[in-house]
Amino acid sequence: QAQLVESGGGLVQPGGSLRLSCATSGIIFSLYVMGWYRQAPGKVRELVARITRGSSTNYADSVKGRFTISRDNAKNTVYLQMNFLKPDDTAVYYCNALHFMSGAEHWGQGTQVTVSS
């Protein structure tokens, strides 16, 4: 059974940094495109960053230059380094795994990130 467990969220001041982690189990991690999504209150869930099996990346325009997604296939874990955080980054952040061939998809439970002074 696939499990994605996010960690690293919390309260941070504007301009600060956080590093989110998503530890996976029950999937062949190397066969999945991994992504981070976020959902703010009253808004739709949006893609923040994605990393392919070959470690190509893409980012939402709103986070380019501030966030970095990476993956460690040996640890079955994907990371999101978030720098220069803004209040608009406040949201629940979700980890997503998408099988590159079948389209099978799995979600984590989410971790809250709050950017506030």
C-alpha positions in Angstrom: 0.0 0.0 0.0 1.4 3.4 -1.1 2.2 5.8 1.7 3.4 9.4 1.3 4.3 11.2 4.6 5.1 14.9 4.5 7.1 16.7 7.2 8.8 20.0 7.8 6.0 22.4 7.8 5.4 25.0 10.4 5.3 28.7 11.2 8.0 31.0 9.7 8.4 34.7 9.3 8.4 36.4 5.9 11.8 36.0 4.3 12.5 32.8 6.1 13.1 29.3 4.9 11.6 25.8 5.4 12.5 22.4 4.0 9.7 20.0 3.3 10.3 16.3 3.1 8.0 13.5 1.7 9.0 10.0 2.6 7.4 7.3 0.5 6.8 3.6 0.9 4.9 0.9 -0.9 5.8 2.3 -4.3 8.8 1.9 -6.7 9.9 5.4 -6.2 12.1 5.6 -9.2 9.1 5.0 -11.5 7.2 8.0 -10.3 7.2 11.7 -11.2 7.1 13.5 -7.9 5.4 16.8 -7.2 4.5 19.3 -4.5 1.1 21.0 -4.6 -0.4 23.5 -2.2 -3.9 24.6 -1.3 -4.7 27.9 0.5 -8.0 28.5 2.2 -10.7 29.1 -0.4 -8.5 28.4 -3.3 -8.0 25.4 -5.6 -5.0 23.1 -5.2 -2.1 24.2 -7.4 1.1 22.7 -8.6 4.1 24.2 -6.9 6.9 22.1 -8.4 7.5 18.8 -10.1 10.5 16.6 -10.7 10.7 13.8 -13.2 12.4 10.4 -13.0 15.4 12.0 -14.6 15.4 14.9 -12.2 14.1 17.5 -14.7 12.1 20.1 -12.8 9.4 22.7 -13.4 8.0 25.3 -11.1 5.0 27.5 -10.7 5.9 31.1 -11.8 5.1 32.3 -8.3 7.9 30.2 -6.7 10.6 30.2 -9.4 13.9 31.3 -8.0 12.8 30.8 -4.4 11.9 27.1 -4.2 13.9 24.0 -5.2 12.6 20.5 -5.6 14.9 17.5 -5.4 14.7 13.8 -5.0 16.8 11.1 -3.4 16.0 7.7 -5.0 18.1 5.9 -2.5 15.9 7.2 0.3 12.6 7.2 -1.6 12.2 10.8 -0.6 11.4 14.1 -2.3 12.2 17.5 -0.9 11.1 21.1 -1.3 13.5 23.7 -0.2 11.6 27.0 0.3 13.5 30.2 0.6 12.4 33.9 0.9 9.0 32.8 2.0 6.1 35.2 1.6 2.7 35.4 3.3 1.1 34.3 0.0 3.0 31.0 0.4 0.8 30.1 3.3 -1.1 26.9 2.5 -1.3 23.2 3.1 1.4 21.5 1.0 0.8 18.1 -0.4 3.2 15.5 -1.9 2.1 13.8 -5.0 3.4 10.7 -6.8 2.4 10.0 -10.4 3.4 6.7 -12.1 5.2 7.6 -15.3 3.4 5.0 -17.4 0.1 3.9 -15.7 -0.9 7.2 -14.4 -1.5 5.8 -11.0 -1.5 8.6 -8.5 -0.9 8.9 -4.7 -1.2 11.8 -2.3 0.2 12.6 1.1 -1.9 13.9 4.0 -0.5 17.4 3.7 1.6 19.6 5.9 0.7 23.2 7.0 3.0 26.0 6.1 2.2 29.4 7.6 4.2 32.5 6.7 3.5 35.3 9.1 5.1 37.9 11.3 
